[in-house]
C-alpha cells in the first residue's frame, strides 16, 4: 500500500529530528516549526529546481461565446495549444483530420507494399499544416501564471470542440518526497533551515546561569552551519544532483 503525503512527512520530520540530536538533547522545536521549514523548502525547490516540474498534455472543452478559462493551480506554463480544426468550428470538417488514422490508412493499409506511401502522407500532412496556419488552425492566447487564466484571442461560436494544451505542471509533493534524488535535497534543506531556527532561539541568550558558572549556547554556530549548508545545497542544484536535465546549447 502506497504511503500518503502525511505519512511521508511524518517519517521525514522524525528522521530530521534525530539528525538534530533528538533523544540526546532537548530541541526547542514545535511541530509548527517543522511544518514551516517544510513549506519554505518546497517553495525554495520549486523556485530553483528544474526537476520540480513535469510536462503534460490535457484537453479543454470549449464553451459557446467564451474565450477565458481558469486552469488547474498546478499548471505553471502553457507551451502551446493545438486544434484539430481547419477553419470550421463545427461540422464534419472541424475534426476530419486525425494524423494517426491518416498515417495508418495511407502508409500501412493502402500503400504498404508500394513506394511513395510515406511521401504521400508527408505531403498531405504538410498541406494540413499550411491550411491550419492560413485558416485558423492555430490559436493565439495569453496565460496568466498567477491567476491561471488562459484567454484565447478568438470568439468561439461552436461548442463541444476540445483543444489540446501542452503544459508544464508542478510535480505533486508526494512525488518530490519519494524521488530518491529530490527527497535527499529536501531533507537536507529542512535540516539547514531548522538549524537556523534553533540558532535564532539560542542566540537570544548567549549563556544560561548555573552552579558551575553558567552554560554557553551554540546559537551562532548553528546559524552559521545552517547557512553554509544552504549555500552548498544551492550549488548542488547547479550541478543537477536532483536529477534535472543539464542545459543544452541554444543557437539563434
GUNU-483684 format. One record per residue (C-alpha): residue number from 0; y, z negated, x negated. Coordinates in steps of 0.5 Angstrom, whole numbers, plus 2048, in hexadecimal, padded with zeros to 3 digits. Layout:
! residues N
NUM Y Z X
...
//
This chain:
! residues 252
0 800 800 800
1 807 802 7FD
2 80C 7FD 7FB
3 812 7FC 800
4 819 7FC 7FD
5 81A 7F5 7FE
6 813 7F3 7FA
7 815 7F7 7F4
8 81C 7F4 7F4
9 819 7ED 7F4
10 814 7EF 7EF
11 81A 7F2 7EA
12 81E 7EB 7EB
13 818 7E7 7EA
14 817 7EB 7E3
15 81E 7EA 7E1
16 81F 7E3 7E2
17 819 7E2 7DE
18 81C 7E6 7D9
19 822 7E2 7D9
20 81E 7DC 7D8
21 81D 7D9 7DF
22 818 7D3 7DF
23 81A 7D1 7D8
24 822 7D0 7D9
25 826 7D0 7DF
26 829 7D6 7E1
27 830 7D6 7E5
28 82E 7DC 7EA
29 82D 7DC 7F1
30 829 7E2 7F5
31 830 7E5 7F6
32 832 7E6 7EF
33 82B 7EA 7EE
34 82D 7EE 7F4
35 834 7EF 7F2
36 831 7F1 7EB
37 82C 7F6 7EE
38 831 7F9 7F3
39 836 7FA 7ED
40 830 7FD 7E8
41 82E 802 7EE
42 835 804 7EE
43 836 805 7E7
44 830 809 7E6
45 832 80E 7EC
46 839 80F 7E8
47 836 810 7E1
48 82F 812 7E2
49 82D 819 7E4
50 826 817 7E6
51 829 813 7EC
52 829 81A 7F0
53 824 81F 7F3
54 824 826 7F5
55 822 827 7FC
56 822 82C 802
57 824 82A 809
58 825 82E 810
59 82B 82D 814
60 82B 830 81B
61 832 833 81D
62 835 831 824
63 83A 835 828
64 841 835 826
65 840 830 821
66 842 831 81A
67 842 82A 817
68 83B 826 816
69 83A 81F 813
70 834 81F 80E
71 830 819 80C
72 833 814 807
73 82E 815 801
74 831 81C 801
75 836 81D 7FB
76 837 824 7FA
77 835 82B 7FE
78 834 830 7F9
79 833 836 7FE
80 832 838 805
81 82D 83D 807
82 82D 841 80D
83 827 846 810
84 82C 849 814
85 82F 850 812
86 836 851 816
87 833 84F 81D
88 832 847 81F
89 82D 848 825
90 828 84D 827
91 822 850 823
92 827 853 81D
93 829 84C 81C
94 823 84A 819
95 81F 850 818
96 81E 850 810
97 819 84B 80D
98 818 84C 806
99 811 849 806
100 80F 84D 80C
101 812 853 809
102 80F 852 802
103 808 852 804
104 809 857 809
105 80C 85C 804
106 808 85A 7FE
107 801 858 800
108 800 85B 807
109 803 862 807
110 803 864 7FF
111 7FE 85F 7FC
112 7FB 865 7F8
113 801 86A 7F8
114 806 86A 7F2
115 80D 868 7F5
116 80C 862 7FA
117 80F 85D 7F5
118 815 862 7F4
119 816 864 7FC
120 816 85C 7FD
121 81B 85B 7F8
122 820 861 7FA
123 81F 85E 801
124 821 857 7FF
125 827 85A 7FB
126 829 85D 802
127 829 857 806
128 82D 853 800
129 832 858 801
130 832 858 808
131 833 851 808
132 839 851 804
133 83C 856 808
134 83B 854 80F
135 83B 84C 80F
136 834 84A 80C
137 837 845 807
138 83B 83F 80A
139 842 83C 807
140 842 835 807
141 845 82F 805
142 842 828 804
143 845 821 803
144 840 81D 7FF
145 843 816 801
146 843 817 809
147 83D 81C 808
148 840 821 80D
149 83F 828 80C
150 844 82D 80F
151 842 835 810
152 848 83A 810
153 845 83D 816
154 845 83C 81D
155 83D 83D 81F
156 83D 83F 826
157 835 83F 827
158 830 839 827
159 82A 838 824
160 82B 83B 81D
161 828 837 817
162 82C 837 811
163 828 835 80A
164 82C 830 806
165 82B 830 7FF
166 82D 829 7FD
167 82D 823 7F7
168 82B 81C 7FA
169 82B 815 7F8
170 824 813 7F6
171 822 80D 7FA
172 822 806 7F7
173 81A 805 7F8
174 819 80C 7F3
175 81E 809 7EE
176 81B 803 7ED
177 814 806 7ED
178 816 80B 7E8
179 813 809 7E1
180 819 80B 7DD
181 81E 80A 7E2
182 81C 803 7E4
183 81C 800 7DD
184 823 802 7DC
185 825 7FF 7E3
186 821 7F9 7E1
187 825 7F8 7DA
188 82C 7F9 7DD
189 82B 7F4 7E2
190 829 7EF 7DD
191 82F 7F1 7D9
192 833 7F0 7DF
193 830 7E9 7E0
194 831 7E7 7D9
195 839 7E9 7DA
196 839 7E5 7E1
197 836 7DF 7DD
198 83A 7DF 7D8
199 840 7DF 7DC
200 83E 7D9 7DF
201 83C 7D5 7D9
202 842 7D8 7D5
203 847 7D4 7DA
204 844 7CD 7D7
205 843 7CE 7CF
206 83F 7C8 7CF
207 83C 7C2 7D3
208 83D 7BB 7D1
209 837 7B7 7CF
210 835 7B1 7CC
211 834 7B5 7C5
212 83B 7B7 7C5
213 83A 7BD 7CA
214 836 7C4 7CB
215 839 7CA 7C9
216 838 7D0 7CE
217 837 7D7 7CC
218 83B 7DB 7D2
219 83F 7DF 7CD
220 838 7E1 7C9
221 835 7E3 7D0
222 83B 7E7 7D2
223 83B 7EB 7CB
224 833 7EC 7CC
225 834 7EF 7D3
226 83A 7F3 7D1
227 836 7F6 7CB
228 830 7F7 7CF
229 834 7FB 7D4
230 837 800 7CE
231 830 801 7CC
232 82E 803 7D3
233 833 808 7D4
234 832 80B 7CD
235 82A 80C 7CF
236 82D 810 7D5
237 830 815 7D1
238 829 816 7CD
239 826 817 7D4
240 821 811 7D4
241 821 810 7DB
242 81E 817 7DC
243 824 81B 7DD
244 824 822 7DB
245 828 824 7D5
246 82E 828 7D6
247 82D 830 7D4
248 832 835 7D1
249 837 838 7D6
250 83A 83E 7D4
251 83F 842 7D8
//
